Protein backbone atom coordinates (compact mmCIF):
# COMPACT_ATOMS: atom_id res chain seq x y z
CA UNK A 1 0.00 0.00 0.00
CA UNK A 2 1.39 3.39 -0.89
CA UNK A 3 1.50 6.19 1.61
CA UNK A 4 -1.17 8.66 0.46
CA UNK A 5 0.63 11.55 2.10
CA UNK A 6 3.83 10.80 0.23
CA UNK A 7 2.50 9.61 -3.07
CA UNK A 8 2.22 13.04 -4.62
CA UNK A 9 -1.07 12.10 -6.19
CA UNK A 10 -3.43 14.89 -7.00
CA UNK A 11 -6.78 14.81 -5.29
CA UNK A 12 -10.28 15.98 -6.00
CA UNK A 13 -9.24 18.54 -8.49
CA UNK A 14 -11.40 17.34 -11.33
CA UNK A 15 -8.31 16.19 -13.23
CA UNK A 16 -6.44 19.45 -12.69
CA UNK A 17 -3.14 19.39 -10.87
CA UNK A 18 -3.61 20.64 -7.33
CA UNK A 19 -1.43 20.83 -4.23
CA UNK A 20 0.01 17.65 -2.77
CA UNK A 21 -2.19 15.89 -0.23
CA UNK A 22 -1.16 16.83 3.26
CA UNK A 23 -1.93 15.80 6.78
CA UNK A 24 -3.90 18.12 8.98
CA UNK A 25 -2.30 19.96 11.88
CA UNK A 26 -2.75 18.00 15.08
CA UNK A 27 -2.37 18.13 18.81
CA UNK A 28 0.84 16.39 19.89
CA UNK A 29 -1.09 14.06 22.15
CA UNK A 30 -4.15 13.45 24.28
CA UNK A 31 -2.92 15.74 27.06
CA UNK A 32 -2.59 18.67 24.68
CA UNK A 33 -6.13 18.15 23.41
CA UNK A 34 -7.55 17.78 26.92
CA UNK A 35 -5.94 20.95 28.25
CA UNK A 36 -7.08 22.94 25.20
CA UNK A 37 -10.62 21.53 25.29
CA UNK A 38 -10.96 22.14 29.03
CA UNK A 39 -9.53 25.63 28.50
CA UNK A 40 -12.22 26.24 25.92
CA UNK A 41 -15.07 24.91 28.06
CA UNK A 42 -14.00 26.70 31.23
CA UNK A 43 -14.78 30.33 30.58
CA UNK A 44 -16.42 33.34 32.12
CA UNK A 45 -19.79 31.55 32.37
CA UNK A 46 -18.38 28.95 34.74
CA UNK A 47 -17.27 31.65 37.15
CA UNK A 48 -20.05 34.19 36.96
CA UNK A 49 -23.11 32.29 35.69
CA UNK A 50 -23.24 28.86 37.31
CA UNK A 51 -23.24 29.94 40.99
CA UNK A 52 -26.26 32.22 40.59
CA UNK A 53 -28.16 29.80 38.32
CA UNK A 54 -27.71 27.07 40.94
CA UNK A 55 -28.67 29.37 43.81
CA UNK A 56 -31.82 30.67 42.12
CA UNK A 57 -32.99 27.27 40.85
CA UNK A 58 -33.33 25.12 43.91
CA UNK A 59 -29.94 25.62 45.63
CA UNK A 60 -28.60 22.24 46.72
CA UNK A 61 -31.44 20.47 44.91
CA UNK A 62 -30.18 21.93 41.61
CA UNK A 63 -27.43 19.31 41.55
CA UNK A 64 -30.07 16.73 40.52
CA UNK A 65 -31.26 18.39 37.27
CA UNK A 66 -27.71 19.63 36.68
CA UNK A 67 -26.24 16.11 36.69
CA UNK A 68 -29.14 14.76 34.66
CA UNK A 69 -28.58 17.53 32.08
CA UNK A 70 -24.85 16.84 32.00
CA UNK A 71 -25.33 13.12 31.41
CA UNK A 72 -28.34 13.26 29.08
CA UNK A 73 -27.49 16.28 26.92
CA UNK A 74 -24.12 17.90 27.67
CA UNK A 75 -21.84 14.90 27.29
CA UNK A 76 -23.88 13.26 24.49
CA UNK A 77 -23.71 16.48 22.44
CA UNK A 78 -20.02 16.77 23.22
CA UNK A 79 -19.57 13.24 21.79
CA UNK A 80 -21.55 14.29 18.69
CA UNK A 81 -19.27 17.30 18.14
CA UNK A 82 -16.17 15.14 18.62
CA UNK A 83 -17.45 12.51 16.20
CA UNK A 84 -18.25 15.04 13.47
CA UNK A 85 -14.99 16.97 13.85
CA UNK A 86 -12.80 13.90 14.13
CA UNK A 87 -14.38 11.83 11.38
CA UNK A 88 -14.73 14.64 8.86
CA UNK A 89 -11.59 16.50 9.91
CA UNK A 90 -12.41 20.13 9.57
CA UNK A 91 -13.85 23.22 11.13
CA UNK A 92 -17.67 23.27 10.89
CA UNK A 93 -18.04 24.33 7.21
CA UNK A 94 -15.57 21.75 5.89
CA UNK A 95 -16.49 18.96 8.31
CA UNK A 96 -20.20 19.36 7.70
CA UNK A 97 -19.71 19.66 3.94
CA UNK A 98 -17.80 16.38 4.03
CA UNK A 99 -20.72 14.93 5.97
CA UNK A 100 -23.19 16.23 3.36
CA UNK A 101 -22.75 19.13 0.96
CA UNK A 102 -25.99 20.82 2.01
CA UNK A 103 -24.75 20.93 5.61
CA UNK A 104 -22.10 23.53 4.81
CA UNK A 105 -24.45 26.45 5.53
CA UNK A 106 -25.04 25.10 9.05
CA UNK A 107 -21.26 25.00 9.45
CA UNK A 108 -20.98 28.63 8.43
CA UNK A 109 -23.82 29.54 10.78
CA UNK A 110 -21.81 27.99 13.63
CA UNK A 111 -18.65 29.74 12.47
CA UNK A 112 -20.31 33.14 12.27
CA UNK A 113 -21.76 32.66 15.75
CA UNK A 114 -18.21 32.10 17.04
CA UNK A 115 -17.14 35.20 15.11
CA UNK A 116 -19.83 37.41 16.66
CA UNK A 117 -19.13 36.10 20.17
CA UNK A 118 -15.36 36.60 20.00
CA UNK A 119 -15.86 40.20 18.83
CA UNK A 120 -17.57 41.17 22.09
CA UNK A 121 -16.08 38.52 24.40
CA UNK A 122 -12.64 40.14 24.09
CA UNK A 123 -13.79 43.42 25.58
CA UNK A 124 -14.87 41.73 28.82
CA UNK A 125 -11.36 40.31 29.16
CA UNK A 126 -10.00 43.83 28.56
CA UNK A 127 -12.19 45.13 31.42
CA UNK A 128 -10.94 42.31 33.67
CA UNK A 129 -7.34 43.21 32.81
CA UNK A 130 -7.99 46.77 34.01
CA UNK A 131 -9.75 45.54 37.15
CA UNK A 132 -6.66 43.57 38.19
CA UNK A 133 -4.96 46.94 38.69
CA UNK A 134 -8.07 48.61 40.12
CA UNK A 135 -8.26 45.85 42.77
CA UNK A 136 -4.90 46.83 44.22
CA UNK A 137 -5.85 50.47 44.74
CA UNK A 138 -9.63 49.93 45.07
CA UNK A 139 -10.01 52.62 42.45
CA UNK A 140 -13.82 52.39 42.50
CA UNK A 141 -13.96 53.97 45.98
CA UNK A 142 -17.34 53.61 47.69
CA UNK A 143 -19.40 53.26 44.51
CA UNK A 144 -18.30 50.36 42.24
CA UNK A 145 -21.45 50.61 40.11
CA UNK A 146 -21.06 54.33 39.52
CA UNK A 147 -17.38 53.77 38.79
CA UNK A 148 -18.08 51.00 36.24
CA UNK A 149 -20.67 52.89 34.23
CA UNK A 150 -19.25 56.36 34.89
CA UNK A 151 -15.53 56.91 35.45
CA UNK A 152 -14.47 53.67 33.75
CA UNK A 153 -16.80 52.97 30.79
CA UNK A 154 -18.37 56.45 30.46
CA UNK A 155 -21.60 54.72 29.39
CA UNK A 156 -23.69 57.01 27.19
CA UNK A 157 -27.19 57.89 28.38
CA UNK A 158 -28.64 56.99 24.97
CA UNK A 159 -28.88 53.41 23.74
CA UNK A 160 -27.28 53.54 20.32
CA UNK A 161 -24.03 52.73 18.52
CA UNK A 162 -21.56 55.58 18.55
CA UNK A 163 -17.84 55.75 18.18
CA UNK A 164 -16.70 57.74 21.19
CA UNK A 165 -13.79 55.64 22.34
CA UNK A 166 -12.86 55.00 25.94
CA UNK A 167 -9.08 54.94 26.04
CA UNK A 168 -8.98 52.93 29.27
CA UNK A 169 -10.60 50.02 27.43
CA UNK A 170 -9.31 50.67 23.92
CA UNK A 171 -5.61 50.14 24.66
CA UNK A 172 -5.86 46.96 26.73
CA UNK A 173 -8.24 45.57 24.12
CA UNK A 174 -5.81 46.37 21.31
CA UNK A 175 -2.93 44.73 23.19
CA UNK A 176 -5.09 41.70 24.00
CA UNK A 177 -5.93 41.22 20.33
CA UNK A 178 -2.29 41.49 19.27
CA UNK A 179 -1.32 38.97 21.93
CA UNK A 180 -4.05 36.48 20.98
CA UNK A 181 -3.43 36.82 17.24
CA UNK A 182 0.27 36.18 17.82
CA UNK A 183 -0.70 32.96 19.63
CA UNK A 184 -3.08 31.92 16.85
CA UNK A 185 -0.55 32.57 14.09
CA UNK A 186 1.88 30.03 15.53
CA UNK A 187 -0.57 27.15 15.11
CA UNK A 188 -2.25 24.38 17.04
CA UNK A 189 0.81 22.91 18.71
CA UNK A 190 3.00 25.93 19.35
CA UNK A 191 0.19 28.43 19.85
CA UNK A 192 -3.03 26.95 21.21
CA UNK A 193 -1.47 24.08 23.13
CA UNK A 194 1.34 26.12 24.65
CA UNK A 195 -1.04 28.91 25.72
CA UNK A 196 -3.40 26.34 27.27
CA UNK A 197 -0.55 24.65 29.14
CA UNK A 198 0.46 28.02 30.60
CA UNK A 199 -2.94 29.54 31.37
CA UNK A 200 -4.92 26.53 32.59
CA UNK A 201 -2.60 25.37 35.41
CA UNK A 202 -2.20 29.01 36.48
CA UNK A 203 -5.99 29.40 36.45
CA UNK A 204 -6.41 26.27 38.57
CA UNK A 205 -3.83 27.39 41.14
CA UNK A 206 -5.15 30.95 41.32
CA UNK A 207 -8.79 29.94 41.52
CA UNK A 208 -8.21 27.31 44.20
CA UNK A 209 -6.27 29.94 46.19
CA UNK A 210 -9.17 32.35 45.69
CA UNK A 211 -11.64 29.78 47.01
CA UNK A 212 -9.45 29.09 50.06
CA UNK A 213 -9.15 32.81 50.81
CA UNK A 214 -12.91 33.30 50.32
CA UNK A 215 -13.71 30.38 52.64
CA UNK A 216 -11.70 31.99 55.45
CA UNK A 217 -13.77 35.20 55.35
CA UNK A 218 -16.35 35.88 58.07
CA UNK A 219 -19.78 34.84 56.84
CA UNK A 220 -18.52 32.44 54.17
CA UNK A 221 -20.69 29.70 55.63
CA UNK A 222 -23.75 31.96 55.32
CA UNK A 223 -23.16 32.14 51.57
CA UNK A 224 -22.55 28.41 51.23
CA UNK A 225 -25.66 27.72 53.26
CA UNK A 226 -27.68 29.87 50.84
CA UNK A 227 -26.15 28.13 47.84
CA UNK A 228 -26.52 24.54 49.00
CA UNK A 229 -29.72 24.53 51.09
CA UNK A 230 -31.99 22.39 48.93
CA UNK A 231 -35.40 23.54 47.84
CA UNK A 232 -36.83 20.19 46.80
CA UNK A 233 -40.01 21.72 45.44
CA UNK A 234 -37.88 23.16 42.62
CA UNK A 235 -37.51 19.68 41.13
CA UNK A 236 -41.16 19.79 40.09
CA UNK A 237 -40.63 23.07 38.28
CA UNK A 238 -40.11 22.83 34.53
CA UNK A 239 -38.17 26.16 34.48
CA UNK A 240 -35.58 24.75 36.87
CA UNK A 241 -34.93 21.81 34.57
CA UNK A 242 -34.61 24.14 31.58
CA UNK A 243 -32.19 26.29 33.57
CA UNK A 244 -30.07 23.20 34.26
CA UNK A 245 -30.02 22.16 30.60
CA UNK A 246 -29.29 25.73 29.55
CA UNK A 247 -26.39 26.04 31.99
CA UNK A 248 -24.84 22.74 30.89
CA UNK A 249 -25.36 23.54 27.23
CA UNK A 250 -23.83 27.04 27.28
CA UNK A 251 -21.08 26.14 29.70
CA UNK A 252 -19.76 23.13 27.78
CA UNK A 253 -19.44 25.08 24.48
CA UNK A 254 -21.29 22.40 22.55
CA UNK A 255 -23.29 22.75 19.37
CA UNK A 256 -21.59 25.69 17.70
CA UNK A 257 -18.40 24.33 16.26
CA UNK A 258 -15.68 24.80 18.85
CA UNK A 259 -15.45 21.16 19.81
CA UNK A 260 -15.85 20.09 16.17
CA UNK A 261 -12.79 22.16 15.30
CA UNK A 262 -10.66 20.99 18.24
CA UNK A 263 -11.58 17.34 17.63
CA UNK A 264 -10.47 17.70 14.01
CA UNK A 265 -6.92 18.16 15.30
CA UNK A 266 -6.95 14.84 17.18
CA UNK A 267 -4.91 11.96 15.81
CA UNK A 268 -6.89 9.29 13.93
CA UNK A 269 -6.76 6.65 16.68
CA UNK A 270 -8.02 8.81 19.53
CA UNK A 271 -10.16 7.84 22.49
CA UNK A 272 -12.95 10.32 21.81
CA UNK A 273 -15.51 9.38 24.43
CA UNK A 274 -12.94 8.85 27.19
CA UNK A 275 -11.61 12.36 26.53
CA UNK A 276 -15.14 13.76 26.33
CA UNK A 277 -16.05 12.43 29.76
CA UNK A 278 -12.95 14.05 31.27
CA UNK A 279 -13.70 17.39 29.59
CA UNK A 280 -17.37 17.30 30.63
CA UNK A 281 -16.65 16.52 34.27
CA UNK A 282 -13.67 18.92 34.42
CA UNK A 283 -15.92 21.74 33.23
CA UNK A 284 -18.53 20.94 35.88
CA UNK A 285 -15.83 20.51 38.53
CA UNK A 286 -14.71 24.05 37.90
CA UNK A 287 -18.30 25.24 38.23
CA UNK A 288 -18.66 23.64 41.66
CA UNK A 289 -15.38 25.30 42.67
CA UNK A 290 -16.68 28.64 41.38
CA UNK A 291 -19.90 28.15 43.36
CA UNK A 292 -17.87 27.70 46.55
CA UNK A 293 -15.66 30.75 45.91
CA UNK A 294 -18.37 33.12 44.72
CA UNK A 295 -20.93 32.29 47.40
CA UNK A 296 -18.37 32.28 50.20
CA UNK A 297 -17.46 35.81 49.11
CA UNK A 298 -21.12 36.83 48.76
CA UNK A 299 -21.80 35.40 52.24
CA UNK A 300 -19.03 37.61 53.59
CA UNK A 301 -20.53 40.65 51.88
CA UNK A 302 -24.02 39.87 53.15
CA UNK A 303 -22.74 39.47 56.71
CA UNK A 304 -20.61 42.62 56.56
CA UNK A 305 -23.44 44.73 55.20
CA UNK A 306 -26.16 43.15 57.36
CA UNK A 307 -28.21 42.10 54.33
CA UNK A 308 -29.59 38.69 53.36
CA UNK A 309 -27.64 36.78 50.67
CA UNK A 310 -30.64 37.13 48.36
CA UNK A 311 -30.03 40.88 48.20
CA UNK A 312 -26.35 40.66 47.28
CA UNK A 313 -26.38 37.61 45.00
CA UNK A 314 -26.11 38.18 41.27
CA UNK A 315 -24.44 37.00 38.11
CA UNK A 316 -22.65 38.15 34.99
CA UNK A 317 -21.14 41.59 34.64
CA UNK A 318 -22.94 42.79 37.78
CA UNK A 319 -21.36 40.06 39.89
CA UNK A 320 -17.85 40.48 38.52
CA UNK A 321 -17.58 44.23 38.13
CA UNK A 322 -19.93 45.54 40.84
CA UNK A 323 -20.44 42.92 43.58
CA UNK A 324 -16.83 41.67 43.65
CA UNK A 325 -15.38 45.18 43.92
CA UNK A 326 -17.71 45.73 46.91
CA UNK A 327 -16.42 42.52 48.47
CA UNK A 328 -12.81 43.57 47.80
CA UNK A 329 -13.43 46.95 49.44
CA UNK A 330 -14.98 45.33 52.53
CA UNK A 331 -12.34 42.63 52.93
CA UNK A 332 -9.62 44.94 54.29
CA UNK A 333 -6.05 43.81 53.67
CA UNK A 334 -7.21 40.56 52.04
CA UNK A 335 -9.29 42.51 49.53
CA UNK A 336 -6.59 43.29 46.95
CA UNK A 337 -5.35 39.67 47.08
CA UNK A 338 -8.88 38.44 46.49
CA UNK A 339 -9.36 40.96 43.69
CA UNK A 340 -6.16 40.10 41.85
CA UNK A 341 -6.89 36.37 42.11
CA UNK A 342 -10.46 36.83 40.88
CA UNK A 343 -9.77 39.13 37.94
CA UNK A 344 -6.63 37.31 36.79
CA UNK A 345 -8.71 34.11 36.86
CA UNK A 346 -11.30 35.81 34.66
CA UNK A 347 -8.55 36.91 32.27
CA UNK A 348 -6.99 33.44 32.00
CA UNK A 349 -10.33 31.62 31.69
CA UNK A 350 -11.41 34.20 29.12
CA UNK A 351 -8.28 34.04 26.97
CA UNK A 352 -8.36 30.25 26.54
CA UNK A 353 -12.04 30.43 25.57
CA UNK A 354 -11.37 33.37 23.24
CA UNK A 355 -8.64 31.34 21.54
CA UNK A 356 -11.05 28.47 20.90
CA UNK A 357 -13.72 30.77 19.45
CA UNK A 358 -11.20 32.44 17.19
CA UNK A 359 -9.75 29.11 16.09
CA UNK A 360 -13.11 28.13 14.56
CA UNK A 361 -13.16 31.33 12.50
CA UNK A 362 -9.51 31.14 11.41
CA UNK A 363 -9.72 27.44 10.56
CA UNK A 364 -12.90 27.90 8.51
CA UNK A 365 -11.40 30.81 6.57
CA UNK A 366 -8.10 28.99 6.04
CA UNK A 367 -9.76 25.81 4.84
CA UNK A 368 -12.10 27.51 2.39
CA UNK A 369 -9.51 29.87 0.88
CA UNK A 370 -6.55 27.50 1.03
CA UNK A 371 -4.22 30.20 2.33
CA UNK A 372 -1.66 29.58 5.08
CA UNK A 373 -2.54 29.67 8.76
CA UNK A 374 -0.42 32.78 9.31
CA UNK A 375 -2.13 34.64 6.47
CA UNK A 376 -5.57 33.48 7.60
CA UNK A 377 -4.84 34.56 11.17
CA UNK A 378 -3.75 38.05 10.29
CA UNK A 379 -6.45 38.60 7.63
CA UNK A 380 -9.60 37.24 9.27
CA UNK A 381 -8.23 37.65 12.79
CA UNK A 382 -7.32 41.23 11.92
CA UNK A 383 -10.81 41.94 10.58
CA UNK A 384 -12.30 40.44 13.73
CA UNK A 385 -9.99 42.47 15.96
CA UNK A 386 -10.85 45.68 14.12
CA UNK A 387 -14.59 45.00 14.45
CA UNK A 388 -14.08 44.36 18.17
CA UNK A 389 -11.95 47.46 18.67
CA UNK A 390 -14.28 49.71 16.68
CA UNK A 391 -17.56 48.57 18.24
CA UNK A 392 -16.94 47.78 21.89
CA UNK A 393 -14.44 50.00 23.75
CA UNK A 394 -16.91 52.86 23.25
CA UNK A 395 -19.41 54.70 25.41
CA UNK A 396 -22.19 52.64 23.80
CA UNK A 397 -20.39 49.28 23.87
CA UNK A 398 -22.00 47.97 27.07
CA UNK A 399 -25.58 47.98 25.73
CA UNK A 400 -24.48 46.58 22.39
CA UNK A 401 -22.67 43.77 24.18
CA UNK A 402 -25.71 43.01 26.31
CA UNK A 403 -28.11 42.67 23.36
CA UNK A 404 -25.68 40.84 21.06
CA UNK A 405 -24.70 38.38 23.77
CA UNK A 406 -28.30 37.56 24.64
CA UNK A 407 -29.42 36.98 21.06
CA UNK A 408 -26.39 35.14 19.75
CA UNK A 409 -26.56 32.70 22.68
CA UNK A 410 -30.27 32.15 23.14
CA UNK A 411 -31.41 32.46 19.53
CA UNK A 412 -28.24 31.69 17.56
CA UNK A 413 -26.46 28.90 19.43
CA UNK A 414 -29.63 27.12 20.52
CA UNK A 415 -31.10 27.42 17.02
CA UNK A 416 -28.07 26.09 15.17
CA UNK A 417 -27.50 23.27 17.65
CA UNK A 418 -31.14 22.23 17.30
CA UNK A 419 -30.96 22.29 13.51
CA UNK A 420 -27.67 20.35 13.41
CA UNK A 421 -29.06 17.67 15.76
CA UNK A 422 -32.25 17.28 13.75
CA UNK A 423 -30.57 17.18 10.34
CA UNK A 424 -27.81 14.78 11.35
CA UNK A 425 -30.18 12.51 13.29
CA UNK A 426 -33.33 12.53 11.18
CA UNK A 427 -32.77 13.99 7.73
CA UNK A 428 -29.39 12.40 7.01
CA UNK A 429 -29.61 9.53 9.53
CA UNK A 430 -25.88 9.69 10.19
CA UNK A 431 -25.95 8.74 13.86
CA UNK A 432 -25.12 5.04 13.28
CA UNK A 433 -22.02 6.07 11.29
CA UNK A 434 -20.98 8.52 13.99
CA UNK A 435 -21.66 5.95 16.73
CA UNK A 436 -19.40 3.46 14.97
CA UNK A 437 -16.73 6.13 14.60
CA UNK A 438 -16.89 6.97 18.31
CA UNK A 439 -16.62 3.30 19.23
CA UNK A 440 -13.71 2.55 16.91
CA UNK A 441 -10.91 3.55 19.30
CA UNK A 442 -12.76 4.72 22.41
CA UNK A 443 -12.66 3.26 25.90
CA UNK A 444 -16.29 4.18 26.62
CA UNK A 445 -18.62 2.62 24.06
CA UNK A 446 -21.82 4.38 23.04
CA UNK A 447 -24.98 2.66 21.85
CA UNK A 448 -28.65 3.27 21.13
CA UNK A 449 -29.02 5.24 24.33
CA UNK A 450 -26.58 7.86 23.02
CA UNK A 451 -28.41 7.96 19.71
CA UNK A 452 -31.74 8.47 21.49
CA UNK A 453 -30.29 11.25 23.66
CA UNK A 454 -28.88 13.09 20.65
CA UNK A 455 -31.85 12.56 18.35
CA UNK A 456 -34.73 12.96 20.81
CA UNK A 457 -33.82 14.32 24.25
CA UNK A 458 -31.37 17.05 23.19
CA UNK A 459 -33.57 18.36 20.34
CA UNK A 460 -36.64 18.45 22.61
CA UNK A 461 -34.76 20.42 25.24
CA UNK A 462 -33.20 22.75 22.67
CA UNK A 463 -36.54 23.28 20.96
CA UNK A 464 -38.15 24.11 24.28
CA UNK A 465 -35.39 26.60 25.15
CA UNK A 466 -35.54 28.16 21.69
CA UNK A 467 -39.32 28.53 21.42
CA UNK A 468 -39.62 29.88 24.95
CA UNK A 469 -36.93 32.46 24.26
CA UNK A 470 -38.39 33.55 20.93
CA UNK A 471 -41.89 33.96 22.39
CA UNK A 472 -40.57 35.86 25.41
CA UNK A 473 -38.38 38.29 23.49
CA UNK A 474 -40.90 38.74 20.68
CA UNK A 475 -43.72 39.57 23.09
CA UNK A 476 -41.92 41.42 25.87
CA UNK A 477 -38.81 42.74 24.16
CA UNK A 478 -35.41 42.46 25.80
CA UNK A 479 -35.22 44.15 29.19
CA UNK A 480 -35.58 47.87 28.90
CA UNK A 481 -33.73 48.12 25.62
CA UNK A 482 -35.42 50.20 22.88
CA UNK A 483 -37.24 48.02 20.35
CA UNK A 484 -35.42 49.41 17.34
CA UNK A 485 -32.03 48.75 18.96
CA UNK A 486 -33.08 45.18 19.76
CA UNK A 487 -34.55 44.87 16.26
CA UNK A 488 -31.26 45.79 14.60
CA UNK A 489 -28.60 44.31 16.88
CA UNK A 490 -30.65 41.42 18.25
CA UNK A 491 -33.08 40.10 15.65
CA UNK A 492 -31.36 41.75 12.68
CA UNK A 493 -27.93 40.42 13.63
CA UNK A 494 -29.35 36.92 14.23
CA UNK A 495 -31.01 36.85 10.81
CA UNK A 496 -28.01 38.42 9.05
CA UNK A 497 -25.79 35.65 10.42
CA UNK A 498 -28.05 33.01 8.83
CA UNK A 499 -28.21 34.84 5.48
CA UNK A 500 -24.42 35.30 5.43
CA UNK A 501 -23.96 31.62 6.26
CA UNK A 502 -26.07 30.61 3.26
CA UNK A 503 -24.15 33.01 0.98
CA UNK A 504 -20.77 31.69 2.18
CA UNK A 505 -21.90 28.12 1.58
CA UNK A 506 -22.74 28.97 -2.03
CA UNK A 507 -19.20 30.16 -2.78
CA UNK A 508 -17.34 27.31 -4.52
CA UNK A 509 -14.30 25.77 -2.84
CA UNK A 510 -11.26 26.74 -4.92
CA UNK A 511 -8.79 24.05 -6.00
CA UNK A 512 -6.26 25.21 -3.44
CA UNK A 513 -8.74 24.90 -0.56
CA UNK A 514 -8.16 22.41 2.24
CA UNK A 515 -11.11 20.23 1.29
CA UNK A 516 -9.21 19.24 -1.87
CA UNK A 517 -5.81 18.50 -0.38
CA UNK A 518 -6.11 17.78 3.34
CA UNK A 519 -6.40 14.08 4.05
CA UNK A 520 -9.67 12.57 5.18
CA UNK A 521 -9.86 10.46 8.31
CA UNK A 522 -9.63 7.25 6.30
CA UNK A 523 -6.54 8.50 4.44
CA UNK A 524 -4.89 9.60 7.69
CA UNK A 525 -5.59 6.15 9.14
CA UNK A 526 -4.08 4.55 6.05
CA UNK A 527 -0.96 6.71 6.56
CA UNK A 528 -0.65 5.63 10.18
CA UNK A 529 -1.15 1.96 9.36
CA UNK A 530 1.38 2.22 6.54
CA UNK A 531 3.96 3.80 8.85
CA UNK A 532 3.35 1.11 11.49
CA UNK A 533 3.81 -1.60 8.85
CA UNK A 534 7.05 -0.02 7.65
CA UNK A 535 8.40 0.35 11.18
CA UNK A 536 7.46 -3.28 11.88
CA UNK A 537 9.26 -4.44 8.77
CA UNK A 538 12.41 -2.46 9.63
CA UNK A 539 12.52 -3.78 13.19
CA UNK B 1 -24.57 25.77 57.71
CA UNK B 2 -27.63 23.58 57.99
CA UNK B 3 -27.26 19.80 57.87
CA UNK B 4 -29.16 19.58 54.60
CA UNK B 5 -26.88 22.23 53.00
CA UNK B 6 -23.76 20.38 54.18
CA UNK B 7 -25.08 17.08 52.81
CA UNK B 8 -25.95 18.61 49.42
CA UNK B 9 -22.58 20.34 49.24
CA UNK B 10 -20.82 17.03 49.86
CA UNK B 11 -23.04 15.24 47.33
CA UNK B 12 -22.28 17.88 44.70
CA UNK B 13 -18.53 17.63 45.33
CA UNK B 14 -18.45 13.85 45.43
CA UNK B 15 -20.51 13.32 42.28
CA UNK B 16 -18.86 15.96 40.11
CA UNK B 17 -15.27 15.79 41.34
CA UNK B 18 -15.62 12.03 41.73
CA UNK B 19 -16.88 11.85 38.16
CA UNK B 20 -13.80 13.76 37.03
CA UNK B 21 -11.45 11.48 38.97
CA UNK B 22 -13.18 8.33 37.70
CA UNK B 23 -13.21 9.47 34.07
CA UNK B 24 -9.57 10.59 34.24
CA UNK B 25 -8.45 7.28 35.78
CA UNK B 26 -10.45 5.34 33.20
CA UNK B 27 -8.94 7.35 30.34
CA UNK B 28 -5.35 6.99 31.47
CA UNK B 29 -5.77 3.25 32.01
CA UNK B 30 -6.24 3.03 28.26
CA UNK B 31 -2.90 3.81 26.65
CA UNK B 32 -2.89 6.33 23.85
CA UNK B 33 -2.53 4.78 20.40
CA UNK B 34 -0.13 6.39 17.94
Interface residues (C-beta under 8 A of the other chain):
Chain A: X29 X30 X59 X60 X61 X63 X67 X221 X224 X225 X227 X228 X229 X230 X267 X269 X270 X271 X274 X275 X277 X278 X280 X281 X282 X284 X285 X287 X288 X291 X441 X443 X444 X528 X532
Chain B: X1 X2 X4 X5 X6 X7 X8 X9 X11 X12 X13 X15 X16 X17 X19 X20 X23 X24 X26 X27 X29 X30 X32 X33 X34
